[in-house]
């Protein structure tokens, strides 16, 4: 008769809390037994004993916002504890709550309430990315890049990613498609010059020149999303007869190649094109929009 071993719960679909609950211990079992009273409870921890999360996607924090939070902490204290993992007897590493951590230092606190959890490096990265995504002040490009990192670095599928961040797969896909837009358009989204609605309309334009023409009109004429959608809908194919002729000559692209093309486009931040013939020979095109954009691509290639 085989022993009944406890089954590990599936964390998919339950977000950040599931990762925290299911994280395997990063310290020996004997030590965990002796420290069980500190795990999954709120503890007061010296700020000097906490190091920042090296997997934190966001490296810059608004100084004015931090100062405001520090003033609030002086008056109200820490309302929501931070979350840390134990590295050694007196050393901890942040999992979530880096703004509260920095603001508490600004407020002059010596100790901070914290939940102590266990997590490995992979889970640390995933939790940091998910917490980052759940922030309300992220722009669309920051969300898209975080989604892409979760897919590539945490080896998640889009369905799993949607479950982790509490979004529909279509929502996740719409953000990921932003990474196919030219760098100038991505920069405008990042800087708040272009809304998500405008971007979703632009991403449907196959021809780069047409896309950039409408992009420039949006900025110059302050076009509404509805107007942009109408412009995209009424676009004529660029050199339509030639494109139709080339389309007839080219074999249909396989699903696998389309996936590779999408990954390359996301990696380079440009609309990469793969052309493949019937003998599975072809070329990869990486377009650039300026000398600076070319240098950016060269840096990615590490040439």
ABEGO torsion letter per residue (X at the ends): XBBBBBBBBBABGAEAAAAAAABBBABBAAAAAAAAAABGBBBBBBAAABBBBAABABABBBAAAAAAAAAAAAAAEBABBBBBBBABAABBBBABGAAAAAAAAAAGBABBBBBBBBBBAAAAAAAAAAAAAABAABBAAAAAAAAAAAAAAAGBBAAAAAAAAGBBAAAAAAAAAAAABBAAAAAAAAAGABBAAAAAAAAABABAAAAAAAAAAAAAAGBBAAAAAAAAAABBBBGAAAAAAAAAABBBBBAAAAAAAAAAAAAAGBBBBBBBBAAGBBBBBBBBABAAAAAAAAAAAGX
